[in-house]
């Protein structure tokens, strides 16, 4: 198997591939992520808006996954960030890194079970339970909102909560 390009080369490719500008904080964060992954250590990073955090953690994760032939797992705290990473960042980064890696990195989305809506329970109006407390029923939603929520839940193809309004 050919050697994985250096982190600097991959970061350069990713930054130019997404039409960005490399920033010193981004390079520093990417190196810290690379070290933490290789050393199997935890890392906590705080960086301001515009640092290029997504590239700084995704590029080293992809490089490690390619080098070790093992998946990298990235967990997000919010559905909005999850959508940004999967719908915007990863496709662009994967396209940008493909020439340097010799293939396009693949990725997938796995959601926690609390982010799915049970259609059977929605139809029967059975409350779901979360940490011992009932999650508010769809039929108890604010007046005027409940029919749309029920229709959205019934129409959702895969039962994801983030697809129900």
Secondary structure, 3 states (H helix, E strand, C coil): CCCCCCHHHHHHHHHHHCCCCCCHHHHHHHHHHHHHHHHCCCCCCCCCCCCCHHHHHHHHHHHHHHHHCCCCCCCCCCHHHHHHHHHHHHHHHHHHHHHHHCCCCCCCCCCCHHHECCHHHHHHCCCCEECCEECCCHHHCCCCCHHHHHHHHHHCCCCEHHHCC
